[in-house]
Every structure is written in structure tokens, then in C-alpha cells.
Amino acid sequence: MKTNYNVDQNGYYGNFGGAFIPEMLYPNVEELRENYLKITVEPSFQKEFTELLTDYVGRPTPLYFAKRLSEKYKTKIYLKREDLCHTGAHKINNTIGQILVAKRLGKTRIIAETGAGQHGVATATVCALMGLQCIVYMGEVDIKRQAPNVARMKMLGAEVRPALSGSKTLKDATNEAIRDWINNPEDTHYIIGSVVGPHPYPDMVARFQGIISKEIKSQLLEKEGTEHPNYVIACVGGGSNAAGAFYHFLDNENVNLIAVEAAGKGVNSGESAATSILGKIGIIHGSKTLLMQTNDGQITEPYSISAGLDYPGVGPLHSHLFETNRAEFIAITDEDAMQSGIELSQSEGIIPAIETAHAFSVLDKKQFKPTDIVVINLSGRGDKDLNTYIDYFKL
């Protein structure tokens, strides 16, 4: 039996997925499930989506051959430059798609959650573009460490509401957004920023982010005469940039997929977000997935120096890729990620988001052949993290 890595008709990836939601949310989620595929295949939707990705987001993003990194690691390293998207990360691919779905469903109010702030900025951006009300929930801790993105959201006209419970990070912001949605079911669409949440969100977000791997294929064909790299590497928190980079390679097992998680201060330090190693099957934010939890099922607080990887679970697609060994999961510490961020900055003149820097640490952990084509998804730029870099390296 060939394993299928895409979602089934019940919203599951193997053992993971589904829609575990309060009854109050059922109409919203069901409305979305019944309509998202029909809406997104409409020629008018495809035309508007493609035009916005091209003229507004700046796609296709370049596939850049990193000459100095390639020389150092003695392999062919290409960087998919999602950091060059409008707003500075891959997140806008999904928010453009979802805002067009929301408009076609007649929604006038948009809510979102954000950790690193990139998804919040991308949501505020498309709401400004479409003239819709925007409320972004963000953990109080993340509001402090991602101040530039908070300022951007406010400048774009969004209201930023702090999440004051729990660890005051991404998980708690998501909880607050879900509460809001329950209280405002009629006019509100919740733009989830990652491949998490109840079905159909993981599939919908992966489809919109799939533009990344679609472009990688055509760009590699032009540069190397093949559509298929030997390796695709991406960082994983909830997992949207990795889902996008992996999407069109899922069924080609000759393409090795490497998902890079945040080990924080060490996998066994008690301050980590390495869900694949530390997680057990559980339910968070509406889906059955791998989740860091205590023996009695209480969610364990995650930790990472990067706000965008500071999440106690991972999306159901990635849980399935882990369980079936389709993707290799590697956990990278804060220290290694920060060193990789400096290395990329000084070897290629590109300052990456700290989330993205985790993916580059794999170059020190694995041996690649000189003939291998290694694509790293450079999911975001480091402007938002400059204060963290400055404090860490005493710059």
C-alpha cells in the first residue's frame, strides 16, 4: 500500500487531524469545509489570487544558489527566498488566499493569532488591502519581544489584543482567537496562520503555501535540469512554511524532507519545543496531533528563543510525516540556531528570521554529497529579530 500524505475526505492525515470543536463553532467550520475547495477552484478566484501573488506579494520568489555556503558544506545549496515576499515572510501567501475566501463567504470581520508577528502583519496587510476590520491576538510575552511587528500591525489599522493567560505566547493567543470566534460566529472569519486547527484549515493553508514547492520545481528545472531536489529543509513550529515547501514533493519519496524543530535550551532541558521527540497524541486547537503534554494530558509550556517556533504541538500533516518516517525531524538548540543566523548573514549577506536560522543548522548536523541538490526554505527575514540578535551576541 502506498501511503497517501494528503488529507482524506474526513480531514485526517493517517491518524492525525479531524475537527474537534465546540458545538458553537460547528456552523463556521462546516461552512468553510463545504465551500473552500469549490471557492478556490473557481476561475475568478484563481485569477485574483494569482494576480495578487504576482503584483502585490512579488512572486515568484527567487531560488538563489548560495555559492559560499555551497563551497563550505561541499554540496549544492539553494535558498528559496520567501524572505523577499511583501511583509518579509511566507505568511502572506496564505492570508491572501484566506481573505479572498472570507470575502466570498460574506465575512466582514477578520481575526487572527500570531507568535512571531509575521502572520499578524500579513493578516493586517490583507485586511487593509480589502478594507476589512482586523483583530490580532498575540501573547503578552511575544508583544514585548516582537515590538516592530506590533507597530506594523497597528500602522496597518489592526487592533492587537494581548493574551494574558498561560505562557502568554502563541498557544494562548490561539485560545483567545477561538473564544472570539465562538462569540462572533456570523460575520467573522478566523485566518489561522499555520497548518494547525480543525479541518479544513491544515489542508487549506498547505494548499495556499504549496505555491512555494510549485515554484521550486519549475525553478530547479531551469537551473539544474530536474524538478526534484535531493533534500528540502524547512523549520517547523506549527508548520506552514514547511508544508508549503514539501507540498508538491510529498508523494516523491526520492526527495528527502527534513523538518527542523526548536530544541530550545536542549530537548531534555524542560525548555524546548521539540514536539516530534517530546510529544504524544493529543488534541489542541481543534485537531488530533502530536502535542507536548504531561502524563495526565495537561499541555506542557513550550520554549524557544524564536517566537514563531514556540508552540507545544505540530500540525497533523507533519505528525503524519513523522509517524510514517516520510520526513526526518531534527531538533536544533537556540545556540546552534543563533550561530547559523550569524553565519548566513556573514556568508551570503542575508539576515534570516531566527525561526529560519534553525533550518540552516542542519548543514552542520548532516553530511551531503557534492552532487546533492539541497533546497532550504528561507521562510522569513530577520528585521523583526534584530533586538534578539543584538542582545544575544552583544552587538
N, C-alpha and C positions, 0 to 999 in steps of 0.2 A: 504493500500500500504506500503510495506516495503521499507524504504529509502535505496538507494544504496550509499555507501560512496566512491566508487572508480570512477575514471574518466569515462565519457561516450565517445562515438566514435567521438564526436565533440570537445573533450578536455575540457569538463565542469564538475565541481563538483556542482550539483544543479545550483545555479545562478552564480557561480564563475568559472573563468578560461578563456579558449579561447586563441587566438593568435592575439593580436592587435599590429601589427608590420609594420614598413615602408616597402614599396614595394621592396626596395633594399635587405631586409633580407628574403623576401619570399622564394627564392630558397633554402637558407641554412636551414631554419626551416622546409620547406616542405621535403627536402631530409632526414632530421633527422626523421620527423614524419612517413614518408613512410618506413623507414628502421629499426628503433630502436627495434621494437618488433621482427621482423624477425631475426635481428642480435643476440639479447640477448637470443633467444631460441635455437640457433644453438648449437649442442653438443660440437663443438670445442670452442665456446665462453664460455659455461658453465664450461668446463673442465679448461680452462685457468683462468677464473675468480675465481673459487673455489680454485684452486691451489695457486693463489696469495694471496687470503684472508687467507688461512691456513698458507702457508710457509713464506709469506712476511709481511702480516698485523698482524698475530698472533691470528687468530680466531680459535675456538670460544673464545670470551672474557668471563671471569668468571661471574657467577651470585653469588654474595657474600652476605651471611647472616650477616647483621650488628648488632651484638649482643648488643653492648652498646646502640646504637640508639634505637633498638627494646625495650630494657628494659626501657629506658627513656620515650618513647612515647606509651608504653604498646600495641604494635602491632608487627606483623612480617614484618620487613623491609629488602628487598633485594636490592642490588645495582648491576645494570648491568654495568660492568666495561669497558665502551668504552674508558676510560682514559688510559687503558693498550694497546690500539691499537698502532701500529707503527705510529709515528708522534704525538701521545698524544691526539687524539680525534677521533670521529666517522667519520670525514670528508673523511678519506681515503677510506672508503667503496665505496663511490660514485665516487671518482676520479679514482680509479682502474677500475670501470665499464665503465666510460665515455672515458677513454684513450683507452680502448680496442675497443669501438665503433668507436672512431675517427680514429684509425689505419685501421679498416675495411672499413671506408669510404675514405681512402686515404689522410687524412689530415696530414700535416707536421708541422703545427704551432698551438700552443695552447695558448689561452688567458683565464684569469680568473679574478674575482673580489674577494676581501677579506675584512673583517671587523676586526675581532679579529686576523686574520692572520693564523688561523688553516687551513682554506680551501686553502689559498695561499701556505702554506707549503705542504699540501697534494698534490696540483696540481704540484708544483715544484718537489716534490718527484717522482711522477709517470712519469713526463716528463724526469727526469734524468734516471729513470729506463728504459724508452723506447727510449731514445736518441732523443727527440723532443724539438724544440725551445719553450720556455715558457716565457710569459709576464704576469705579475700580476699587476692589477690596485688596488691601495689602497689609501684611503683618507689620506691627509697630517696629520690630527689630529691622525688617527689610527697608522700611521707610527711612530709617536712620542711615543704613549702610548703602542705600541706593538713591541718595538725595537728588542727584542730577536727573534721574528718570522721573522722580516725583515732580520735579519742577517742570519737566517736559509735559507730563500728563496734564498738569494744571494749566499750562500755557495753551494746550490744545483744547481746553474747555471742559476737561473731565473733572468730576469730583472724586477725590481719593479718600476712601474711608478706611481707617486703621482697624486691623483685627487685634484685639487686646487679650485674647484667650490663649491658653496652651503655651507653645513656644513662640507665639506671635510671629510666625513665618508663613510659608506657602500653604501648608495644610490648613492652618487656621483661617487664612484668607479665603480658601476654597469653601470651608464650612460656612463662613459669613455670606458668601455669594449664593450658596444653595438656600440658606434661610431667606435671603432677599427674594429669590425666585419663587419660593413657596408662597410668599406674601404678595407677590405681584405676577400672578400667572398669565393674565390676559395680554398685557401689552409688552411684556419683557422677553427678550432673548438673551440667554446666557452664552457668551462666547468663551468656551473653555479653550485654554491655550495649549494643551498638550494632549497626548493620546491616552487620556485618562477619563474617568467618569462613566456614566451609564451609556450603553449602546443607544444611539448610533455615533456618539462623539468620537471614540477612538478610531473608528473607520473613516468618519468624515474628515477629521483632522489629518489622518495619514494620507487620504486621497489628495487633499489640498497641498500638503507638503511633498507629495510624490513628484511634483514638478522638479524637485532637486535631482532625484535619480534619473528622471527622464532626460534632463539636460546633460547630466554626467555621461549618459550613454552616447548621445549624439556628439558631444564634445570630444570624448575619448576616441570615437570612430574617426573623427577628423585628425586628431593628434597622433594616435597610435595604431590606427587601422583595426581596432577592435572596440566593441561596445562594452566589453566586460573587464573590469579591473580584477586583480587577484585579491585585493583587500579593500573594504570600505570601513573606515573607522569614524565613530562619532561618539560624543559624550551623551550620557543618558541620565536625566533626572526623572521627569515624567516620561520623556522620550520622543518629543515631536520632531526634533531635527534628525535624530537617528532614524525614526520611522520614514521620514522623507528621503533620506539618503539611501536607505535599504530597500525602499518600496518596490522598485522595478527589478530588483535583483533577488527577491525573496525565493523564487522558485528555481533559481540557477545556483545549484549547490557548488559550482566551481568558483563562485565569488564568495570569499570568506568575509563574514560580517563580524566586526568587533565593536561591542558596546562598552563604553568606559564610564564607570560609576565613581562616585566620590567616596573614598575611604576616610575622609576627614583626617582625624589625628591617628588613624590606624583602625583597621577593620574591627579589632577586638578591644579598642580603647574605651568603648562606651560613647564615643563621639564620632559617629560615622553615618553615612547614608548609602552604604553598600547593600542595597536591597536583595540582590541576587544571592549573596552569601548569607546575610542575616535574616532574610525574610521567610515567612511561612504563608501558606494560603490564607487569605482573609478577605474582608470586604471593606473598601474605603471609597468614599465619594461615588457610590453607585455601581461599582464593578468588583467582581471577584478577581483577585490578582495576588501577586506576591507583596507582602506587607511586613514591615518590621514591627513586631509586637511581643508583648510579654506572654508567659505561659497561659495566663488567663484571658488573653485576647485584647489587652489594652495596648493602644498604639504607642510604640517607643518613639521618643523625640529624636529626629534625625539631626545631624550636624554636618555642615560643610562650610568651608571659607567662601564658597560661591553660593549666592542666594538662589540661583536657578536650579541647583542640584540638591537643595536642602529639602527633600521630600521623602516621607517614610515608605512610599510604595514605588511601583513602576507600572507603566501601562500594561494591559492584558496582552497586547501583541508581543511586547518584549518578554513578558513572563513565559509566553508560549515559545518564543525563540530560545529562551534559556532552557526550559524544560526539555525541548526536543534537541538541544545542542546545535541548533541551526546557527546561533550566534555565540561567539565566545565573549564572556563577560570578564572584564579586568577592572579591579578597584585601584584607584590612584589617590595617594595622600595629598593633603593640602601642600605639603612641602614640595613634592615632586611636580605638582601642577603649577605652582608658582615659578619654579625653576624653568619649566617648559615655556611658560608665558614670556619670561625674560629672554630665553633662547630664541624663540620665534621672532620676538621684537628685534633682537640684535643680529640675527642671521638673515632675515628676509624683510625687515622694515615693516612688519605688521604686528601691531599690538592686539592680542586676542582678548576676548572676554575670558574671565577666569574659568567659566564653565568649559569653554572651548579648549583652553590650555590643558585640561585633563586629557583630552584625546591625543594631544601631541606627546604626552608622557609614554604612550605605548611604544614609541620609537626606541626608547631605552629598555623596554621590557621584552620585546620580541625581536627575533632575527629574521630579516627579509632577504630574499635572493636579489642579486643585481638586476635580474630580468623582471622582477615583480613590479607590477603597477599598483601603487598604494594611493588610494584617494582618502584624504582626511576632510571631513566636512567642517569648514571653518565657520561655525554657526553664528558667531557674533563678534563685534569689535569691542575693544577694551576701554573705551571712553568712560563708561559707567563705573568701571572698576579702578580707575586711576588712584583714588584715595586709598583703596585696599592695597594696591601695589606699592604706593608711596609709604604707607605705614609698615608694610611687611619688610620691604627692602631698605627702609630708612633713606629714601631717595631725596 
